[in-house]
Amino acid sequence: MQARAEIKGLKDVKFSANQLISCTPNPKHCGGEGGCDGATAELAFEYVINMGLLQASEYRAKVGSNQSANQSALCPKDLKVSTEVASRGTLGADGSEMHRVKKSTAGYAIGLKGWTKLAENKEDIIVRELMNNGPVYVAVAAGDGWFDYNSGVMTEEACDRDFIVNHAVVLYAWGVKQKTVRGPVKYWTIKNSWGPQWGEQGSGRFIRSDNEEKVCGWDEDPQQGSGCDNGAERVWVCGSCGILYDVVAPYF
């Protein structure tokens, strides 16, 4: 959201991640139990439509110094919403789902015009979205190799071998590393949430295959990623580290 807002010309944007984590409702346990135990970008954007989003400094001032360091802090009463639903989606011919923000909402007041869940498991659509509009949210199947990553391009072994989508990152670029033991290697570049000490100053690269839509498997535990209570027991996930499955973009 912050990157997209800056691309559109908003200045000094530092949205509160703590507010999103603490206040986004997740009654159906989509992607986890809520808070630091997991939710989804779709729920986060719906919350912002309903309530807007404070700057990080505003949220810290509101909750006090003791709670500001705790991302699991209880949400202040005046920042809670009564429902996790704020908009109705429109299905596109390509399988995408677009949500438009009404001008009367708190989300529109901070510049959010809408959000779209891109068609699942389609590589070209993601590349075009990155090129035309900027960074996107992606859910990935991160394996143990992610914890030890320092630099370079992570190989397939760093991904969860069972295609269990379990982590959220920001995808903002792609490229090619020319000199490796394999020869030239294509990669995706992501921004992680594990601090600047992780990877390449908080960012990382992992391998992008020559045909990402053919690198697929069944995710037998979708609720770790974006699945909800009483949802599908398994979902078909494609791309290195499952990167093509759940991709969401906000619009400012």
Disulfide bonds with the S-S distance in Angstrom:
Cys23-Cys75 2.04
Cys30-Cys228 1.95
Cys159-Cys241 2.03
Cys216-Cys238 2.02
